[in-house]
Amino acid sequence: MYRFFIVEDDPAIAGILKQQLESWGHEAYVAENLSDIMPEFVKYDPQIALLDIMLPFYNGYHWCSRIRAVSNVPVVFISSASDNMNIVMAMNMGGDDFISKPFDSGVLMAKLEAILRRSYGMGGKPAVMEHNGAVLNLSDGSLSVDGNRIDLTKNEMKILQILMENKGKIVSRDTLMTKLWQSDSYVEENTLTVNVNRLRRKLDDAGLNGYIKTKVGSGYIIE
């Protein structure tokens, strides 16, 4: 069973897609706020996205680029604008396939199942975490803020992941050091400080000032 994220402004077509996917044992969610689908995308954490091209506010190409900034889940365009120029544009923007409307339900499901096999045949899904404007992609170690990608080191990613998993709670320095360096070898506390400060600078540069707070004598917290 996979989670599908549907971006379609025609309620009838969206309903058909959702019903068809659920009849095959999958989960499906239809985006409600087409002026900004990203909060719903991150919250639902889908394993595949289906996008129409002609949408109100912003077209499917825009949303594909926004999704690609935070996730590498398969993106499939489903549109009646199936001329060669749109198909090429869809692929160049990061789409994995293009299915023309009107579509045959059997052919549609066969194509989607094939994409899922190619993408997840070895198991595992890209994991995405979000909190207060920061979107962390655990599959490639990147951070995205307002659609802008920021590369993190392995330790920076782990620190942010641990703090996001414990948002609203203080995480002690000892806990962070144990999770970061799971070995019996001695690691200087200053090494953690250097990593946290470097991560803070990247967050500050992205406009997230004060995202990680220090609790003197206790540890760190994101609220």
MOKACOR-V650831 format. One record per run of one state. SS is the DSSP state (~ for helix, > for strand, _ for the rest). FROM is the first residue (numbers start at 1). LEN is the number of residues. Records with the same first field share a line. If there is no record, write none. Layout:
BEGIN
SS=FROM-LEN + FROM-LEN
END
This chain:
BEGIN
_=1-2 + 8-3 + 24-3 + 31-7 + 45-3 + 52-8 + 71-3 + 80-4 + 93-4 + 101-4 + 121-7 + 132-2 + 138-4 + 146-2 + 152-2 + 166-5 + 181-8 + 206-7 + 216-3 + 222-2
>=3-5 + 27-4 + 48-4 + 74-6 + 97-4 + 128-4 + 134-4 + 142-4 + 148-4 + 171-2 + 213-3 + 219-3
~=11-13 + 38-7 + 60-11 + 84-9 + 105-16 + 154-12 + 173-8 + 189-17
END
